[in-house]
Amino acid sequence: MARPSSLQYQVTGLCAFLFGYFELRIGTTAPNSKEVLMQPVYKDLPGLKSHTGIMVPKILLVNPPIYDFAAYDFWLKPYGMLTVAGYLRGKADFKLFDYLDRLHPFVATQKGLESDRWGRGRFFCKKIPRPAALGALPRYYRRFGLPRDVFRSFLEQRGPFDFAFVQTTMTYWYEGVQEVIEDIRSVCPQTKIILGGNYVTLCNNHAEKLGADFLAAGTNLEPLWNYLGISPDPKQPALWEIYNKLIVGVLKLSDGCPFNCTYCSVPKVYGGFKARLLKRSLAELQLLCELGVENIAFYDDALLFDSELVLVPFLNEVLKRDTKVNFHTPNALNARFVTRQLAMLMVQAGFKTFYLGFESDSLQWQKQTGSKVLRDELAQAVSYLIFAGAKPADITAYQILGHPHTSVGELEATMRFVRSLGIGGMLADFSPIPGTPDGDYCRKWVDMDEPLLHNKTAFPIILLGFDETNRLKDLQRKLNRKLKTQD
């Protein structure tokens, strides 16, 4: 079983990545509108490029490296940044540098970084000293992503740029963002650096200290468009074509979540559930297929909610068009909404891996944190999926490790219950998120004003101890091995 990335519970409560997604909630002007735009901020900057006589800004897109104890490519793509760039398609000259692109020519020269059959795999990494805030933890610390000098050479060859969009995701990954800012300032000092995403939204005061020129916090991007002096076109799909080679893509059919789980930041960042336009989602799917994508991960926080209005029409079109791709659900499906008919449709349309959010078998814990999924609902969902043709080995239930309101005994009982269903279990390390009830409660153990201490590897060790954390992880591996042996 491939390990999940470090994105669990920071944004969706279950893997999230949601990866700095920028949501648009503004009125916009059509591309051919004759409306006069405000004077753009790049008026006197160098690096403008002419396309068919029209002057457009040159914009660099950067997905930073990761500084962490562990990271794994669990269908990770900078979807938020690509979405914003897509809305500006044809209105800027874009260049991309994705530190986490495992199809980059440099990665091909390294051993052991091959993708599995679903497009997941290990990142190139190097051991580095632990930062002072995490110095007491007995774990190796690493920098994941392409080497720093590869980016600096890219800047020297492709620059200068008018603007640089830098994706931020996990709050405790800001060291990678800081590195990117330093190198852009050094090689392309005139470039205006723009940060957006979850770190900026959840830790705005901290993000201000990194030295960017503009912070796009929250979901209202009207200030960003004013800063750029460009009117976006929200009908456009994400700018996937900017990659030289692509085998993995991402889709979202909706934004937000109808639940208010105490450990999750989605309500704080995105608010309630909102469906996207079906036409736009299908256009993005078509674009990904035309680019050769074989595996698509849904980044929705509530993919199955209102399925008759959102997911079902989408999948019916997938079948109607005879689209051949593999769908995956790293952000966790809500088992409560899995019906026999929906399970059949999902399997028929190409869903290959099913990650179910369970968190805990404790009824008291469920009531205390939001009552999202109960044990009977999980069991029923599993039976529907297997009946529909899903392989038990491809069904996994997430359980939270290191939540302050979960006892070790409750976690072990949850792990064994999941095992009794004949499916795999995966421990999702708890990350305390600022501004959430559970994150605020964790101030008893860590300084929540230091984002490094939101780290999902660190907090369970701080709460339970190194040996106990490892024992529980070993137990989960043992239970999963027994399942494979019986299969």
TORDRENZA-756854 format. One record per residue: x, y, z of N, C-alpha, C in turn; residue in one letter. Coordinates in steps of 0.05 Angstrom, whole numbers, plus 5000, padded with zeros to 4 digits. Last residue first. Example, Ala and Ser with C-alpha at 12.3 -4.5 7.8 and 13.67 -1.06 7.14 Angstrom:
<sites>
525749555142527349795143525850015157S/526448865156524649105156526449345156A/
</sites>
This chain:
<sites>
488047415029487247445001488747254983D/491147305074488647165070487547185042Q/495347665065495847375067493347215062T/492748155067493948075042494547775042K/491348155122489348175101490348075074L/496248155146494547925150492347925129K/498048665131499448425121497748175124R/494648985161494448995132495848745119N/496448865212493648805205493248805175L/501649075209501248785214498348705206K/500749615202502049465180501649165184R/498449725251496849765227498149605204Q/502749615285500349455287498649485262L/506250015270506949745265504549555266D/503450455290503850435261504650145253K/503650345344501050345331501350325301L/509250385352507850135358505150125344R/510250915340511350715323509950445327N/507651155384506851215357507751005338T/510650945426507850875424506750935396E/515751185417515350885417512450805413D/514651745420515751615396515251325395F/508451995446511151895450512051745425G/503652255442503651975450506451865456L/504752805429502452725446502752445458L/509252805397509152975421506952885440I/507552445358509852375375509852545400I/503252725335502752465349505052385367P/506353185315504353205336503752935349F/510053045273510953135299508853105321A/507252925228508952715239509752785268T/504553395219502953165225504652935235K/506054035245506953805229505553545238N/505354495271502854365261503454105247H/510254695281509054515302506254415295L/511155045241512554795240511454595260L/508155515255507055315237508455045235P/507355765315509555675299508555455281E/502755835343503656065327506156005311D/501955395374500555405348501355645331M/506155045409505855325403504555345375D/502954485441504854605422504254905419V/499454325483501854165477503954315460W/495254665486496154545511498854405507K/493754765436495554965448496554865475R/489754435420492454325420494554525430C/485154735416485454565439488354465442Y/485854945365486055125388486454965413D/484754475336487354605334487854785358G/479454375348481454185357484254305356D/477054845324476754775353478854585363P/481555215282479555005285479254945315T/485655575282482955675276480755465278G/490755145258489955395272487155485263P/490554455265490254675247489354925261I/494653905278492954115290492954365273P/494253305246495553565245493753775257S/494852615256493352855261495153105260F/496052135205497152285228495652555231D/492251625190492751895181493552065205A/493150955176493251155197493951425185L/488950545140491250735138491050935160M/487049875124486850115141489250285137G/483449475076485849585088485249825105G/478049005091479349215075481849325090I/474948675122476348565099477648765081G/472648835167471048875143472448765118L/476448775206474348575205472548605180S/479549245200480648985190478448775188R/476149595226476649625197477749365185V/476749385278474149385265474449415234F/482149495287481249215286478449195273R/482150055289483749905270482849625266M/478750145332477950235306479550085284T/481749935374479149815368478249895340A/486050295372486550015366483949875360E/483350765387484550745361485050455354L/481750645439479750695419480850675391E/486850595464485050365463482850405441G/488651115461490050905446488250655443V/483351595452485151435468486451215451S/482352225425482251935420484251795437T/483052765428480752655442480352355437H/487652895398487652935428485252825442P/489952425351487952625358487752655388H/493552035336494552265350492552485355G/490951825275492951765296493752025309L/484751665247486551875257488351775279I/484051265189483551295218485651495229Q/481151095126482951265142482051265171Y/480650495092479250675111481450835126A/480550275025482050345048480450535066T/480449824972478749984991480250025016I/483349474944483349744934481449924950D/482448984965485149094968485249384960A/477248874948477648944976480449074980P/475449164886477048964900477549054928K/468749274864471249384874472749164889A/463849074850466148984835468749094844G/459349164879459549294853461949214837A/460548904926458448794909458548904881F/464249274945465149004938463048864920I/460849704955463049734936464049464927L/457149504993456249594967458449604947Y/460649395036459149175023458149254996S/462449905048464349705040462949485025V/457650145066459050245042460950045031A/456649845113454749835090456149925064Q/460949995145460649715137458749685113A/459950545151462350455137462050165128L/455150525178455250655152457750565136E/456650285226454750145208454750265180D/460050685247461150425239459250275220R/458951355219458751155240459550875229L/461451985203461051715194461051525217V/460752495230460852475201460152195191K/460352775280458552545273458452505243S/463453175303461753235280459953015270G/466153085351467653205329465953265304T/462852835387464353065396465553225373Q/460852395359459052605368460452865375K/465752105353464252195330462352425337Q/466951985407468752155391467252275367W/462651655419462951905434464752095419Q/463551225385461151385382461451655396L/469551035356468351135381465951305376S/472150935311469750765316468350845342D/474651465270474451325295471951165298S/475851555211476951695234476951545260E/473751475160472451355183473351495209F/473351575092473951705117472451585140G/476051145044473751215059474651355085L/478251094979479151175006476751285022Y/478950684928476750794944477850844972F/481050634861481750634889479650784905T/478150654812479850434818480750414847K/472750824771473950864797475650614804F/469950754722472850744723474250814749G/464550684717465750924704468750934706A/463550234748463150224719464550454704Q/464350444799466050234789465850214758V/460150824800462950904803464850694792M/455550514794456150714774459150794776L/455650204841455650074814456550274793M/455150604879457550434879457850304851A/450050794868452350964864454950804862L/446950344882446850444855449350624849Q/448050294937448550064919448750164890R/451250894962448950714958449750494939T/454751285005455151064985452650894984V/454351655044452951715019453351504998F/457451485087454551525091453051555065R/462651525073461351265070458351285073A/465551995037463851975060462151725057N/472251885015469451885009467851865035L/478352225012476452065028473552105020A/482052434978480952614999478752485016N/483352064939485152094962483952264984P/480651714896479251884916480951934941T/480951644824481851584851480751794871H/479951334760479251534780480051444808F/482851244698482551124725482051354745N/479451284635481451374654480851234680V/476351334579477851124592480051244609K/469751494561472351604570473751384586T/464851464533466751234533469551324540D/460951824537463251904520465351674518R/457751574574456651634548458851694528K/461151564619460351314606459351364577L/461352114629463851954626463251694611V/455952224638457252334614459852184608E/455351954686453751874664454951974637N/458752254718459551974711457851874688L/455752744721458552734711459252454702F/450952574746450952684718453752684706P/453352394796451952214778451852324750V/455652864822457352644812455952464792L/450753234824453453294818454953064806V/445753054837445953304823448753364813L/446452584864444652584841444752834825E/449852734906450952594883449152594859S/450153044952448353124930449252994904D/456752814964454452964974452853064950F/461352574946458852424944456352574953L/465552934955464952844928462252714925L/467553354990464953204995463953104967A/472253564973471953505002469453345008D/475553364913473253464927473253384957D/479553194881480353344905477953454920Y/480452584848478552794856479452924882F/485452424802484652424830482552654834A/486552024747485352284756484452254785I/490951744701489851734727488952004737N/492651874650491551614654490151584681E/493252384602492952314630491552044633V/493852604551494952344557494852254586G/491353064537494153084545495452824552L/486152904531487652974507490653004512E/484852854585484952614568486552664543C/484753384601486653194613486952954596L/480553584569483253684566485353494577L/476253294590477053254562479853354557Q/476053514642476553224638477553174609L/474654034628477253984641478053684638E/469553944608471554064591474354014602A/467053754654467353574631469453684611L/467054224684468453984694468953784671S/463854554654466654624658468254384667R/458854294656460154344631463154404634K/457554314711458154054698459654104672L/459954784756458554744731459454484718L/460254554824461354694801459654634776R/456654634885457354484861458454664840A/458554744950457754874926458554714902K/458054725021458254574996457154734973F/460955285060459155055054459554945026G/467955465065465155495072463555245064G/473455485058471755475035468755505040Y/475955565109477255655085475255685062V/472655345148473855605153474955725127K/471154855128469055055133470255335136P/476554615124474954675101472754885106V/479554455168479554745161477754815138S/477754005221478154065192477854365187C/476253825270479053805263479753915236Y/470753845274472354025291475354025285T/466753885216468353725234470353905249C/461754035190463454225206465054065226N/459353905123459853835151461654055164F/459054035070456654085086457054035116P/464454395040463554155052461054215070C/468054644980466954655007465854385016G/466154504912467854634932466454634959D/466254014859464954184879467054314896S/469253724827466553764817465053954836L/475853744808474053804829471353864817K/481553344788478953464783477553534809L/488053224762486353274785483753404775V/492652734734491252994735489353004759G/498352424708496552444730495252724730V/501652474666500252224668498152224690I/504952924624502952894645501652624644L/509853374603508853104603507153064627K/510253924608511353794584510353504581N/504754324630506654104635507653984608Y/500954654610503554774615505654564622I/496054424606497754394583500554514588E/493054564651494454314651496554294628W/490555024677492555044656494254794655L/483454894685486154934696488154904673A/478555194640479654974657482455044667P/474555784639476855644630477655424650Q/470756094662469855864646472155684638K/472956544686472556304702471456064687P/477556954665475356814652474856554667D/479657574695479757284691477357184676P/483058154677480458044683480357754676S/488658464708487658274688484858174696I/491758714746490558874724489558704702G/493958504791495058424765494158604742L/490758754829493658774831494958714804Y/485758584814486358864814489358914814N/486258034824485858124796486458424794W/486958064880489057954863488758054834L/482058254899484458414902486758324885P/478657814883478358074870480858254874E/478657324908481057404893480757664877L/476557044964475957274948478457374934N/478356644997477156564972476456804954T/484756745031481856695030480956625002G/489957175005488757005027485756975023A/494957304972492257254964490957054984A/499757784982498557534993495657514985L/505458044951502558044952501557774963F/510858004956509758264949506758284953D/514057655011512757664985511557944981A/516557585061517557785043516357775015G/515157285105516857155085517857355064L/511457525139514357545146516157435125K/506457385123507357655117510357685122E/505656885145506456905117507457175109A/503957025196506556895193507556925164H/499057235185501057405198503857285195N/496356795161496957035146499157205159N/495156225163497356355179498256615165C/490956105129490856015157492956155175L/492456335080489856385091489756325121T/497656155070497156445070494456505084V/496655605070498455725090497956025092Y/493055555026492155505054494055625075N/493956084976493455814986492955795016G/499256494950496456434955496256154965G/503857024936503256764950500256734954L/507757324888504957294898504657024911I/512757774873512157514883509457504897I/515258094818513358124840512357844848K/522058154799519557994798517758044822T/526958374804524758554797522058414797Q/530657974815529758144837527458324830P/532057404800530157584786529057784806C/535857184836536257174807534557364791V/534057334889536857334881537357354851S/528557264890529657534896532557554887R/528356724878527256914859528357194864I/530756524925532056484899530956674877D/527156674965530056754966531356734939E/522556414950522556704950525456804950I/524155884957523355974930523556284929V/524855865013527055804994526555924967E/519655955030521756145037524156105018Q/517255485014516355735002518455955007V/519855125047520155105018519355355004G/517955295096520755315091521355295061E/512555185101513255455092516255475086Y/509754735116511654715093512654985084W/505854795153508554735163510554685140Y/501254875124502355105139505155055147T/500954615059501054565087502354805101M/501255055011499354845019499454805049T/502155534960502655444988500455244995T/505355724899503255554913504055504942Q/506656334873507856114889505655974905V/507456684815505456564833506756334847F/510957234798511356954805509056874824A/511457714744510257614769511057324773F/515257814704513858034717512657954744D/521857534698518957504699517657754712F/527657464654526157544678523157504676P/528256734656527456994666528257214647G/530456274636527756344627526856624636R/535656224657535156174629532556284619Q/535256344711537256484695536656464665E/531255984727530856274729532756424711L/533955494718531455554704530955854704F/537955544756538755534728536255604710S/534855514802536355754797537255774767R/532854984797531055214796532555474789F/537454694803535954664778533954894775V/539254814854540654934831539254904805D/535754504886535554804885536854924861R/532953914858535054064871534754364867P/525953744868528253784851530353944865L/523953434931523553584907526153624891G/524553505001523453344978523053534954F/528953475052527953655032527053495008R/527853185117528753185090527553415074R/529852895179528453115165529553135137Y/528952315218530552455198528752665184Y/527152365287526552285260528252445241R/526152495344528152305334527452195307P/525553175360524152935349526252745337L/527953645375527853425394526653175384A/527354015332529953895338529853655357G/523454325315522954035313525453885321L/525354845320522654775332522154475333A/530054835290530154845319527554755332A/529754355236529554625246529354615277P/534553845222531853915231531954205240R/538653825163538253865192535453935199P/536753345112537653615120537353635150I/537052875059536952925088538153205094K/533352954999535952955013535453005042K/529552644945529852784971532752774981C/524552534897527352574902527652724928F/518652184920520052424910523052394913F/515351584898517051734917518251974903R/508451544872511251464876512751644895G/502951404827504051504852507051414854R/500351174783501651434780502851554805G/498450664788496450884790497751164788W/502750334788500850314765498750534765R/507950774810506550524811504450534789D/513951074782511151084790509950804792S/520651084808518651014788515851024799E/525151184837523051394837520851334817L/529650874836527750824857525451024858G/534751324813533751054817531651044839K/534951874766535151764793533851494795Q/533852084718536652004722536951874749T/528752264720529252024704532051924708A/529152744746528152514761528752254746V/530653094705532553034727531752774741F/526053144673528352994663530352924685P/519953034711522153214702524553054693H/516152724733516752674705518852864693L/515152914782516752674781517252584752R/514853524807514253394782516153154778D/515953854849514853584855514053434830L/517254354830519354204845518553914849Y/515454624773514254454794516454284806D/515055194740517155024753515854884776F/512455464680512055304704514655174714L/510256064651512355864653511955724680K/505756444610506356284634508756094630F/503757044592505656844583506656694607D/496757194593499457214604501156994591A/492057084569492357364578495057404592K/491456554558491456744536491957034543G/488456444621489456324596489256524573R/486756554670488256774656489456674630L/484656094689482856324686484156554671Y/489455804694487555744673485555964668G/491656024740492956074714491056014691A/487955814777488256104774489556164747V/489255264769486555364765486555664760T/494455224785493755164757491055274750L/493755344839495355524823494755474793M/490654884854489755164858491155354840G/493854444842491354484828490354774831Y/499354204838498654474848496054574835P/498553514857498853714836498053984848K/499452854878499753144885500253314861L/498452304884497052464864497152764871W/502252264927499652134928497752294910F/508452234935506752334913504152174912D/510252385002509852184981507952294960Y/514352525057512552625036512452405014A/516852665123515952475102514152615082A/518753105149519852845157519152635136F/520253665105518553515123519953255131D/519454125057521254065080519553925100Y/518554104988517454045014519653995034I/518854634938519654374950518454344977P/512954954905515554944921516354664929P/511255104843510354924864512854854880N/510455704808512255534823510755374844V/510056054749508555894768510455704782L/511156694724512356444732510556314752L/508957094671508356994698509656724702I/509157674636510457414638510357314667K/503458024610505557984630506757704628P/502858254542501858094564504158064584V/500758634488502758614509501558464533M/499358414424498258484450500258434472I/501458244376501258524380500158614407G/501657694383499957804363499458104368T/504557814442503357594427501257724408H/510358044474508158104456507157854442S/511958104543512257964518509858014500K/515858424592513258394578513758264551L/520558524620519758244615517158214602G/519859054670521058924646519858644642P/514359494688516259274694517459164668L/510559874685513259964680515259744686D/505659574692505959764670508959834664K/503859204728506259144713506959344691Y/499059364748501359414765503959364750V/494659674700495959444712498459514727P/489060074708491860084701493359854714Q/483059684695484659874711487559864702M/480259604628481359504653482759734668L/474359734594477059834600477959734627V/470959244557471059394582473959484587E/470058924515471359184509471559354534K/471158224517469758454527471358704520S/473057734505472957924483471558184491N/472757434553475357494541475257714520P/467957734599468657544578471157634565A/469257904666468657994639469457784619T/466057684727468357724710467357814682T/464757704796463757744769466057804751G/467457184838467257464829465857474802I/470056764865467256834871466857124862R/474556234858473656494848470656534854L/479555954900476855944889475956224880E/485455614897484355884897481555874885F/488255104937486355174916485255454919Y/492454884966492455164960490555244939G/491354354975493454424957493154704948F/488954125004487654184979489154394966L/490153544999490653704988489953884966F/488253235043488153475027489153645009A/487352805080489152835057488753095042C/482352975112483252715101484752765075L/481453475126481253285147482053005137G/482653815088480053685086479553515110T/487454045110485454205096482754065097V/490353705142490953995143488654155131Q/488953175135487753315157488453615159Y/494653015097492252925111491553115134Q/499253105069497053295066494553225082L/503752815061503452955086501053145086S/500952245026502752475029502252605056S/500551555042499351805035501452025038P/504151005014503651185036502251435026R/501350424982502950674981502150855004A/501749765000500050005000501850255000M/
</sites>
